[in-house]
Amino acid sequence: MKLGNFVNIIAELQNLNFIAVVIATVAIYVLGFAWYHWSIFGKAWANSLGITKEQADNTEGLGGAFVASLVSGLLGSRLITRI
């Protein structure tokens, strides 16, 4: 990677609307909560996978899911600014 390309990436990151990225990240996380929460869609989700409530309640990896949502928000916003 050339230094000029790195400087361009830094300049693009400075022009991002970070509030919009954070809002998108939180929105994705809230939608995921609704999808997997037992009293909303979680029971249907668990039944379709054939897993029990105890297996569905395993919250290991939620931090990684939040980071993945944040990274996807950043990449999506960079893609939109290039279009």
Secondary structure by P-SEA (a helix, b strand, c coil): ccaaaaaaaaaaaaacaaaaaaaaaaaaaaaaaaaaccccaaaaaaaaacccccccccccaaaaaaaaaaaaaaaaaaaaaac
